[in-house]
Amino acid sequence: MRIGIDYTVAVKQRAGIGRITRELVRALAEIDHENEYLLVQARGTEEDKSLPPNFSTLALPLSERMATLIWQRLNLPVPIDLLTGRLDLFHSPDFTLPPALRARTLVTVHDLSFLRVPDCFPDGLLRYLKAAVPRAVRRADHVIADSHNTRRDVMTLLGAPGSKVTVIHCGVEPRFRRMTDAADDRTLTTVRRKYDLPDQFILSVGTIQPRKNFARLVEAFGILDSQFAIRNLHLVIAGGKGWLYDGVLNKVKASGLESRVHLIGFVNDADLPALYNLSRLFAFPSLYEGFGLPPLEAMACGTPVVCSKASSLPEVVGDAALTVDPLDVTELAEAMRRAIEDESLRSSLVQRGLVRAAQFTWSKAAEELLKVYLHVTKGLT
């Protein structure tokens, strides 16, 4: 088969969907040496030269902005395989999908947060997603969802039949592990200095935007100080500014704890394992996630996790984290207190977390993706 994959997000975005796409393609490259893969990307993006000979790159004569305008904003009927040449299958791993002439099509929908928590999105982005994502699901021959929760949402909110939607869970890279040897110590020291990290801190990771619920996390951290007298800890939030983030900044200022709440901005992807290892606790109170990789990555690094019980997160963390109502600040604070002070509970969370994280691998995800490719193209070869 000749399989096209929209690889633009993989070379444009270091974290999030970009990293998911890169890891899936790299895992595919390890298990499939027979099919031909064409990584299709917008003009001006850098080519990934680390893949084997059956993976090639095609730069479209369109910038990312122009491609979005033509296929999503204006919805012009320009088939992707008119630009790529013959394809048996075209897979878009980032919510939206161009039309195709003869190729079968597959789209990955990571979440439907824009329908579940629309107040967390600026108006322009909300209008765009409400138009482009349902159209992609209708247009696609098949849909991949990151979780059973997202699959249910795609069926319930977008009317897709269950037979059209397959769940493929994300994986945890081997680099997310407990760092214990001498070389690791040097890395940990370097990362601590690089981001000027305090000795003891609670960590959260994510783009600063309302869906991540950082304002309530800051409020819960204040309760640790005011009601539980835990004053030797800091709160570190690692993530770039997204949208509608003023509420978080204002909450930090109003907390009176500005010296102990650190917004360190976007963190280099390579530094994340050390960041998880250095933290005393990982907190992830998100209002909605299609999957939620950071809690699993923290678990793989041996860090206890307190996590929201909304959307897909219970499906991901199982019994290996303390889960809370993300709207209940007191419950969040109490769970963090327990995970910080109860050494027996901490030990149990660490052990359960290591076991849980080991169940999610990119090789398993790639094997399941290849089965979907074969299913969607059945009868073509």
Secondary structure, DSSP 4 states (H G I P E B T S, - for coil): -EEEEE-HHHHH-SSHHHHHHHHHHHHHHHH-SSSEEEEEE-TTPPP---S-TTEEEEE-SS-HHHHHIIIIIS-----HHHHH---SEEEE-SS-----SSSEEEEEE---HHHHSGGGS-HHHHHHHHHHHHHHHHH-SEEEESSHHHHHHHHHHH---GGGEEE------TT-S---SHHHHHHHHHHHHHTT--SSEEEEES-BSGGG-HHHHHHHHHHHHHTS---S-EEEEE--B-SS-HHHHHHHHHHT-TTTEEEEE---GGGHHHHHHH-SEEEE--S--SS-HHHHHHHHTT--EEEE-STTHHHHHTTSSEEE-TT-HHHHHHHHHHHHH-HHHHHHHHHHHHHHHTT--HHHHHHHHHHHHHHHTTT--
